[in-house]
């Protein structure tokens, strides 16, 4: 099963990536062109340390110098040794720019349902004297 991983950066940017079975989050990030902080890939240095906001994972082997028991109990993890078991949200302790990914712009077409919702909201806001 492929899991979706949301990487939340310090500057408010979030990037989504897919993580293959038996692939670490760090490997998936690099495969998707997101260069999260990484020093060893072996759970020895702690450079990649992040905070799990939601989801479940299995840790591969790592040194306690890289991630203490106290840090692990608080929700910190090592993406280089993190194998997701569910979709996960992970806070990365740097900016998106430092990881080679920044705010992106894209264009899209708005479907009929979205237009109907917007019209309904405008009517509701006018009725309540709110601004849209």
SERO-4910 file (N, C-alpha, C, O; in steps of 0.05 Angstrom, whole numbers):
BEGIN
 pado doro    nc1    nc2    nc3   cac1   cac2   cac3    cc1    cc2    cc3    oc1    oc2    oc3
  Unk    A     17    -24      0      0      0      0     18     25      0     38     26     15
  Unk    A     11     44    -16     25     69    -17     13     89      2    -12     92      3
  Unk    A     30    103     18     20    122     38     26    150     28     46    155     15
  Unk    A      9    169     36     13    197     31     26    210     55     16    206     78
  Unk    A     47    224     50     61    238     72     60    268     67     66    277     45
  Unk    A     51    283     87     50    312     85     74    322    101     77    316    125
  Unk    A     91    337     88    114    350    101    107    379    106    105    395     87
  Unk    A    105    387    131     99    414    139    125    428    146    139    420    164
  Unk    A    132    450    131    156    464    136    152    488    154    129    497    157
  Unk    A    173    499    165    172    521    184    159    546    172    147    562    186
  Unk    A    162    550    146    151    574    133    122    571    124    112    588    110
  Unk    A    109    550    133     80    546    127     74    531    102     51    525     96
  Unk    A     94    524     87     91    509     62     87    479     69    101    469     87
  Unk    A     69    466     56     65    437     59     68    424     32     57    433     12
  Unk    A     83    402     32     86    386      8     76    358     13     81    347     35
  Unk    A     63    346     -6     52    319     -4     69    301    -22     76    308    -44
  Unk    A     75    277    -12     90    258    -28     79    230    -23     67    225     -2
  Unk    A     85    212    -41     77    184    -37    101    169    -27    124    174    -35
  Unk    A     95    150     -9    117    134      2    110    105     -3     89     95      5
  Unk    A    127     91    -17    124     63    -25    127     45      0    139     53     20
  Unk    A    116     21     -2    120      2     20    150     -3     23    165     -5      3
  Unk    A    159     -6     48    187    -11     54    206     12     45    230      7     39
  Unk    A    196     36     42    212     59     35    211     79     59    190     83     71
  Unk    A    234     90     66    234    110     87    222    136     77    222    141     53
  Unk    A    213    153     96    203    179     89    225    196     76    219    210     57
  Unk    A    249    194     86    271    209     74    276    201     45    280    218     28
  Unk    A    276    175     40    280    165     13    258    175     -6    263    182    -28
  Unk    A    233    174      4    210    183    -12    213    213    -17    206    222    -39
  Unk    A    221    228      3    224    257     -1    245    263    -23    240    279    -41
  Unk    A    268    250    -22    288    254    -42    279    244    -70    286    257    -90
  Unk    A    265    222    -70    254    212    -96    235    232   -108    233    234   -133
  Unk    A    221    248    -91    203    269   -101    216    296   -104    202    316   -108
  Unk    A    242    298   -101    256    323   -105    256    342    -81    260    366    -84
  Unk    A    249    331    -57    249    348    -33    272    340    -16    273    318     -5
  Unk    A    291    358    -14    317    352      0    316    359     29    327    379     38
  Unk    A    301    343     45    299    348     73    327    345     86    345    332     74
  Unk    A    332    358    109    358    356    122    365    327    126    349    311    137
  Unk    A    390    319    119    398    292    121    428    291    124    442    304    109
  Unk    A    438    275    142    467    273    146    478    245    142    499    242    130
  Unk    A    463    225    151    475    198    150    458    177    136    469    158    125
  Unk    A    433    179    136    413    159    126    413    133    142    400    114    134
  Unk    A    426    133    165    428    108    181    418    111    210    420     93    225
  Unk    A    406    134    217    396    138    244    418    143    264    415    137    287
  Unk    A    440    154    255    463    158    272    467    187    280    480    192    301
  Unk    A    457    206    265    465    234    270    442    252    281    448    271    295
  Unk    A    417    246    273    395    262    282    390    287    266    372    303    272
  Unk    A    405    291    244    401    315    227    373    317    216    362    339    213
  Unk    A    361    295    209    334    294    196    311    295    216    288    295    208
  Unk    A    317    297    242    296    295    262    272    313    256    275    337    251
  Unk    A    249    301    257    224    316    252    204    309    274    210    293    292
  Unk    A    180    321    272    159    316    292    135    305    278    125    316    259
  Unk    A    126    282    287    102    268    276     77    281    287     71    279    311
  Unk    A     62    295    270     38    308    278     14    289    278     -4    291    294
  Unk    A     15    270    259     -6    249    259      4    226    242     21    229    224
  Unk    A     -8    203    247     -1    179    233     14    159    249     21    164    273
  Unk    A     20    136    237     35    115    251     57    105    233     55    105    208
  Unk    A     79     97    245    102     88    231    118     68    247    112     64    271
  Unk    A    136     55    234    155     37    247    183     49    244    190     56    222
  Unk    A    198     50    266    225     60    264    244     37    257    242     15    269
  Unk    A    262     42    239    285     24    235    305     29    257    300     44    275
  Unk    A    328     16    255    349     19    276    360     47    276    364     60    255
  Unk    A    366     57    300    379     84    303    393     85    330    387     69    348
  Unk    A    411    104    333    425    108    358    410    127    376    397    146    367
  Unk    A    411    122    402    397    139    422    410    167    422    397    186    432
  Unk    A    434    170    413    446    196    411    432    213    389    432    238    391
  Unk    A    420    200    370    406    214    349    378    220    357    367    241    348
  Unk    A    365    203    373    338    207    382    335    195    410    335    171    413
  Unk    A    331    212    429    329    202    457    302    191    463    283    195    447
  Unk    A    300    176    484    274    164    493    254    187    497    231    185    489
  Unk    A    263    208    510    245    231    516    235    244    491    211    251    489
  Unk    A    252    248    471    244    259    445    224    241    431    204    250    421
  Unk    A    229    215    431    211    196    418    184    197    432    163    196    418
  Unk    A    183    198    458    158    199    473    142    224    467    117    224    468
  Unk    A    156    246    460    142    271    453    132    271    425    116    289    418
  Unk    A    141    252    408    131    251    380    152    256    359    146    257    335
  Unk    A    177    259    367    198    264    348    206    237    335    203    216    347
  Unk    A    216    239    311    224    215    296    246    221    277    253    245    273
  Unk    A    258    201    265    279    204    245    269    195    218    267    170    214
  Unk    A    263    213    200    253    205    174    271    186    158    261    171    141
  Unk    A    297    186    164    315    167    150    311    138    159    320    120    146
  Unk    A    297    134    182    291    108    192    261    104    197    253     86    212
  Unk    A    245    120    184    216    121    189    201    107    166    202    116    143
  Unk    A    188     85    172    173     69    153    143     73    159    134     61    179
  Unk    A    128     89    143    100     93    150     83     68    149     88     50    133
  Unk    A     64     67    167     44     46    168     16     57    161     -3     42    157
  Unk    A     14     84    161    -10     98    153     -2    124    139     22    129    138
  Unk    A    -21    139    129    -14    166    119     -4    182    143    -13    178    166
  Unk    A     15    200    139     28    214    161     31    244    155     32    252    132
  Unk    A     31    260    176     37    288    174     62    292    191     62    286    215
  Unk    A     83    303    179    109    306    192    118    335    191    119    347    169
  Unk    A    125    346    214    136    374    214    166    372    210    180    357    224
  Unk    A    176    386    190    204    387    183    216    413    194    205    435    190
  Unk    A    238    411    209    249    434    223    267    451    206    291    456    213
  Unk    A    257    460    184    271    479    166    251    491    147    227    483    147
  Unk    A    259    510    130    241    522    111    240    505     85    258    490     79
  Unk    A    219    509     70    216    495     45    238    504     25    247    488     10
  Unk    A    246    529     26    267    539      9    293    523     14    308    517     -5
  Unk    A    299    518     39    324    503     45    323    474     35    344    462     32
  Unk    A    299    464     30    296    437     20    291    436    -10    285    414    -21
  Unk    A    295    458    -23    292    458    -52    264    458    -62    259    451    -85
  Unk    A    245    464    -45    217    466    -53    205    491    -41    209    497    -18
  Unk    A    191    506    -58    180    532    -48    150    533    -56    139    515    -68
  Unk    A    138    555    -49    110    560    -56    107    558    -86    123    570   -101
  Unk    A     87    544    -95     82    541   -124     56    553   -131     37    554   -115
  Unk    A     54    561   -156     28    571   -167     19    551   -188     36    540   -202
  Unk    A     -7    548   -190    -18    531   -211    -45    542   -219    -57    557   -203
  Unk    A    -54    535   -242    -80    544   -251    -99    519   -252    -90    497   -256
  Unk    A   -124    525   -248   -144    503   -248   -171    515   -257   -175    539   -255
  Unk    A   -188    498   -267   -214    506   -274   -233    500   -251   -231    479   -239
  Unk    A   -251    518   -246   -271    514   -224   -295    500   -236   -306    508   -256
  Unk    A   -302    478   -223   -325    463   -232   -352    475   -224   -352    494   -208
  Unk    A   -373    465   -236   -400    476   -231   -408    475   -201   -420    494   -191
  Unk    A   -400    453   -188   -408    451   -159   -394    472   -142   -406    483   -124
  Unk    A   -369    478   -149   -355    499   -133   -367    526   -138   -369    542   -120
  Unk    A   -376    531   -162   -388    557   -169   -415    559   -153   -421    580   -142
  Unk    A   -430    538   -153   -456    538   -138   -451    543   -108   -466    558    -96
  Unk    A   -430    531    -97   -424    535    -69   -417    564    -64   -425    576    -44
  Unk    A   -401    575    -81   -392    603    -78   -416    622    -79   -418    641    -64
  Unk    A   -435    617    -98   -458    634   -100   -475    631    -75   -486    651    -65
  Unk    A   -478    607    -65   -494    602    -40   -481    617    -17   -494    630     -1
  Unk    A   -454    616    -15   -440    630      7   -444    660      4   -448    674     24
  Unk    A   -442    671    -20   -446    700    -23   -474    708    -14   -477    729     -1
  Unk    A   -494    692    -21   -522    699    -13   -524    697     17   -537    714     30
  Unk    A   -511    677     29   -511    674     58   -497    698     71   -507    710     91
  Unk    A   -474    706     60   -458    728     71   -474    755     69   -473    771     87
  Unk    A   -487    759     47   -503    784     43   -525    784     63   -532    805     74
  Unk    A   -538    761     67   -560    760     86   -550    766    115   -565    778    131
  Unk    A   -526    758    121   -514    762    147   -497    788    148   -485    793    169
  Unk    A   -497    802    127   -481    827    124   -451    821    129   -438    836    144
  Unk    A   -442    800    117   -413    793    120   -400    799     94   -413    801     73
  Unk    A   -374    801     94   -359    805     69   -348    779     60   -340    762     76
  Unk    A   -347    776     33   -336    751     22   -307    754     17   -294    736      7
***
